[in-house]
Amino acid sequence: MNVRFILIQANYTQVIESLLQMFDRKLITGTSSHLSSLGLISLKLPSRSDTNKGVSDIAYCITTSGSTGRRKLVQVPHSCIIPNITHIRSIYNLKIDDLVLLCSPLTFDPSIVEIFVTLLSGACLLIIPDHAKLQSKKLLNLIHRRNKVTVIQATPSLIQRQPPSDLKNTLLSESSSLRILALGGEEFPPLSQIHEWRAPDNKTQFINLYGITEVSCWSFYHCLNDKEIWDNKEVPIGKPLAKSEYKVLGEDGMKILQGEGKLYLGGCDRQCLIDDECHKNDNVPKFRDSGDFVRIDNEGRIIYIGRKDRQVKRNGCRLHLGEIEKIAVAEPSVFECKAVMKGERLVLFIVPKLPLENKTMKDYVQSIIKRKLPKHYSPDDIILVDEIPITKHGKCDFKALLSQTRESIDKFGHGISKITIENILKEEWKKLLKNCVKTGDSNFLLSGGDSFSALNLARAIEDRLELSAPDLVDVILHKSFSDIVSHVEKLASKSEVKSTKRREKELEEGVKISINKKIRLESYNRLWKSCSCMNSAVMRGNQYFCMTCMKTVRNPVLKTQTQRNKDSGIFGCNLTGTFCREEPSKVLTLNSGTIDTEALAQMIGRVEITQRWSFDTGKCVDASPLVIQASFGLHEVFIGSHSHHMYALVAETGALLWKTKLGDRIESSACVSLCGKYIIVGCYDGGVYTLARDTGDIIWMYRTKSSVKSSPAVDPITGWIYIGSHDHHVYSLAIENQVCCWRVQIDEGSVFSSPALSYDNHYVCVCSLSGHVAALRPKSGEIIWKFNTGKPLFSSPTITTIGPCVGCVDGKLYQLDHQGCLVWSFTTSAPIFSSPVQLPVVIPVSLTISNHSILLGSHDNNVYCISSDGTELWRQKTTDFVYSTCFCFGNVFENFHDSEKRNSLPQNKQQEINTFKYCVVTSKDGTITVIGLETGRMVGSFKLPWEVFSSPVVIGNLLVVGCRDNSVYCLNVSEK
């Protein structure tokens, strides 16, 4: 035969082994980097002289699923498949403007039809990842909202996974673009389900397809009209496709024209070779046993009954398992069901549609079956499940289904419930993601999860199993379902963790782990003051970095009032929004030492936000922007997206300066090197990339052992870069020399958040998903001390005048001192993912620095302002969860120096005020909220079209932020 190579999914070990046995291990296996990236290997077949010399037109080879026995190799000639493709094309009436979904994997022969009917018509083929097909919301978003698919050929099980209400409002809505929905590979679903799927005026054409791999691919088709759909009659398999022939034989082997029998398929041209069969050119029709039973009714219609392996004997009587399913699924309380024989027991699995009690549901369905079917059809067991698992081919996975029948009586030694850990995990997984675990290799993130849902899953497991496992979130995010089960079992069986209540008590007492000598506390007060140096940079959370001033941080550059006014934007800060830090002894001096706080309050009015520009990156933008004042007078925005690209844009215009493709998606926010020449960013491929700032060229890539979501921090003294990785390590990289200076593992948790530097106390502060806050020596990476919160830390720390401050998913904000001791904690009512921002406060009369306050967002839909002693000053309600970090802007004092009312404040009035007017924060739903810092009240808002995880950055009048609608937005901010 002409087939020289077979491509097989690398994880199909049974297929590979059966093929090797079939060809006496004469097959040569091979692969390449390209094939590996697709998850495939190649098998080189023996030469034609060793096989069928008479076959010269083999189009492709494929294996059967092996569901009824061993896998068989099917060699498909062009003469068999081409009539199938051309006839299906005419039935679908494909045109050049159609968009066809490639729904079947390449190991399932319907994929051949999907690909070639599209190519033959000049239409477009939409290819989506396999994991997206198992996530109903993501699938519907891809094929309905983002891409207007017109033709879908799928298995009923794949469509049945979608909630009926979602189908009715999207894919099968009145205005849907879907022309054809062809269902095959399994029995056509009951018409009662079709009623639930379709909107009343939906125009989609439903087609029932029937065929077997041994006569690849389809043999029958039936186009349903509206009358048939609403008649609730049984749907026939239809008429034979071109050059397809059939016969139905009774138990005596004789052909029948009416009644039940077994279906055989084939014809003169529709012939495939099975395993080592030889081709015969005798022009005699050849038929294959389909393994399916059908019934020919009095109208001559062929009605599918069920597979041979689904026709069983029970109590001496024959029954079709499909008949039980038809009766059960017709009930309004049943969403989906499957009947199987396990040994001598008949088991019915049900996905309930209504929230009934288990016993009530089981009794109800049992009574219906007893009333409508003979006694021997009554199930021994009825098991309620969250979802019917499916194979990669989209068919029901009976093996996985049967595994759910095992008894759940495992119990560990400290109060775990009677159901198994695995079932608890499956149940909670389903609640959160709205889809069930498919296999032991199922990945939480690929199944539609995110950091917050991982936290909720970990909490649910801890609550139900009475455990405290701070590193569980990390395992959920990065391991398979089987690994998660093993991890929880290990914790439970060995009792290696403390109870949640005991951990909380320890935290209240300020328990810490001290390593080596403690660092001496050197309290300092800093005032952030405007700087207009070239190459000055600003990042999320009011992180400012000046390549000029930071080199002389002990003797910062001071600006005169004239210089500050010259550099100022509308909000009184220079357009760069860049700041240097003065020594504690330095204070601002004015012509008069008094300020009218009432006049000051009047200055903080309403804020108007309008869109300036947006830039489409093609994929979600979760990273936060880095903005640098460029030598050409404008500002550069550097930001990455899920499109795998890093972008450089002009802040004022949105013009693209360059884009560079990295190895995977980018959620890390970039920083700039000390010399100002390089942009550094982390990537999901485990790389820390150094890019040329002016061209985007990749100068160096350091590879860690897992994804890098942490954002880099630059040391202003050495220029080293500090960054965390999900391989549980923190890295110090010397960009100029392109070497790793050190790497340190804090604990068993990944490092998601970004490091923070304490300049006066000389340490790098890092946090892990296992709950540890650690201080490291910058030059060696030596751990100085660690503090354990007991819960994952997604928030990045900030170094206040007291010490490290960080939010935790237990809903608390922890303020530590520079020795790692707990000073205080502030409790919100939901997890904290947002990073805290230190806000300097001044005494107006003397303009001396007072104690700082802290801003942060919480998942309780609030932004909090907290004093330096942990007291709440105010809170402002937001429209949704706050993932992002606040950004403060609008220097209060810049526009107040020449006020005629500056002497109106009594000399003895010592009220503290903030040095900024406003803070801005983004909520998950895309709402941008501006809050007046003196009042804690909202003074302006703007709604982006989709979810936002990116943190905003403000430069002068411009606000830059990323959005999950694939765009970077720049907004104009002005006072009314």
Disulfide bonds with the S-S distance in Angstrom:
none
